[in-house]
Amino acid sequence: LGARPERVLDTQLGAAFLGQRFGIGYGELVRVELGIEVDKNETRSNWLQRPLSEAQRRYACLDVIHLDEIQQRMRARLELVGRLDWAFEETRAIVEDVLGRAATTADWRSVKGAAALAPRSLAAASELAAWRERTARSLDRPRNRVARDEHLLRLAEVLPEDVETLRGEALPHGMVKRWRGELQAAVDAARALPEAALPPPAAPPLSRTHGAIIKRLRGEARAVASELGLAEELLARKRLVELWFESDEEVPAPWRGWRWPLVGERLLALLDRPAS
């Protein structure tokens, strides 16, 4: 519909801002917040069947019915400690990241392990990643339910003239049967690229020196999270800290908002950079 959700309170993130485990599951959240045990026996049942069983309908109801009370309690506590706007800001950043991605593009960075590939294989990984992104969106499925990273990586490494040759050896039968034409088209597009159009080799891994600095930065961020009673991943996730070395900007975007007053200056000091 072209509409974007506004001021969403993600209860999983809200719990992290209140010091609960980062990525807490719904069942654990209900237990911690309300003291109620939620039956999860139907999680892996067949949700495509119709009609749904009585147990499935009850499960579906219980899987959301407690969220309203939890979010009301959580919102009040976050507001009391001055963190409600942080939770809104963090959720908004996630929404913008997801909805802001072009549906037809993705690059090799979304394929785990692709950084070690040669340039033409990197091009294939990008083509395959873009196909997976389009397909996942059209089917409304997680990416790895369309194609797993290791399968795209193998295709990009081998660059087969016929994808069929990898069926059963490196690729699942079902994947080749369903997507053979699309996978072959992505591989062929990379094979046909002129040398001048190939992506440059991936940047080498961060050096041991950088690794030591990242360790110090994460240690500082963890200390601040501990002082404030935040889940440490909100400030000290490795990927978040690595942005200081990968971004062309002095202060990477995720650090300019609510995080900056808490720990930004301290991290800049450790990087031996003057604050702007």
Summary of the structure (lengths in Angstrom):
residues: 276
radius of gyration: 22.5
end to end distance: 40.4
largest distance: 63.4
contacts: 743
relative contact order: 0.09
helix: 64%
strand: 1%
